Amino acid sequence: PEQPPETVPVFDWEAATARFRALEHAPSSGDKGVVQRDLQHFAQAMANGPWRSVCPPVNWREALAQLAGDLPHFAPVVRFYERALALAELSGVPPRPAPILLLGPPGVGKTHFSQRLAEVLQTVVHRQAFDNAQSNSALRGGERYWSNTATGALWELIVLGERANPVVLLDEIDKGSREGNHKPVDALLTLLEPVTAGCVKDVSVDFEFDTRYVIYIATGNEAARISAPVLSR
């Protein structure tokens, strides 16, 4: 299919076609269940082409002004997104606001604000909690050799979804485990880096896609508990 207006490609069409044919005729995995799952994933992903919507929200200035009025203690954050959308409008490119971190005590409305912002931006929101996360597979998928391997939230949101720019709420990021070999926050190092975000691989399907337009909002209570590499991003 032809590229619709106000969309961006989120995966390589030729690579996806080659992968689909390989799964049909020469699957690399001996697990028929995994092969069938992969075929369904790629069929769904390719149904409407490789493009996903990044259209600017309608009346975003008025909507953001209303948001700032409803939640005045978040007015500086609202202004941050106003500038990002205005710059995108002026330059004629899709908005790509930088990841932000909302720090503050519990109960000030950080999660509520993030959900309201997603409504203003007319996109979907995914909450990824770090207070009880045990691995780094939730966003980028589980290893294929696991019997319960599953795709990550980003694959579901972008490749199998309709929007290239979902809001991903990294809730209570300061409470993520800092011990062991599979720290949940480790998955963010690639995702929050602009250079590498364009070719993120979902481990479960072993395929790369573009996450550069994702809007990341992290929340936390104590910046000192967040690892320096993640905090710098």
C-alpha positions, 0 to 999 in steps of 0.5 A: 500500500502507498504511504498515507499522509502524516505517517512515518515508517516504523520498520523495514518493509523488505526485511519484514517481507523476507522474514515472513517468507522465511517463516513460511518456508524455512523457519529457523525455530523448531517450535511450531507454536513460536513460528505460528505466533511469529507469522501472525505477528508479521501478518498483522504488522504488514496488513497496512504497510510499515507506516504508523500515524504521527499526526499532530493533535487537533487544537493542541494549543487550546487543549494544552492551555486547558491542561495547564489550567486544570493542573497548574502545578504542571504548567512548566511541563505543559510549556515544555510540550508546547514548545516541542509541538510548536517547533515541529509545526514550524519545521514540518516534521513530526514532534519528538519531545525529549524524555522527561522525569517528573520528580516529587512526593507521592500523590501530587498527580504525576501519573494522572498528568501523564494520562491527561497529556496522552489524551491531549496528544490524542495517542495511546498511553502505556504504564510500565511500573518499575516498583515490582518489575523483575526483568527488562523484558516488558518493553523489548520482549523476552528471550526466544529460548524461554518457553513463555517468550512474549513480545514487548509493549513497544512492539505491541504499541507501535508495530501492531498498533496504529500510532508511532508516538504512544506515551510510555509512562515509566512509573516509579523508575527510582524503585526499579531493581538495581541488583542482579543481571537483569535490571529492569531499567537496563532496557531504557539505555537503548530506548532513551538514546536518540541514535539507537532508538531508531533500530530497537530490536524486540527480542521475542520476534528478533526484529528491529523497528523504530521507536524514535517517536515514543513520548517517554515520561518517567516518574520518581520520588528520589533522583539519587536512586536512579542510575546515572546512565539512565538519569543522563538520558 
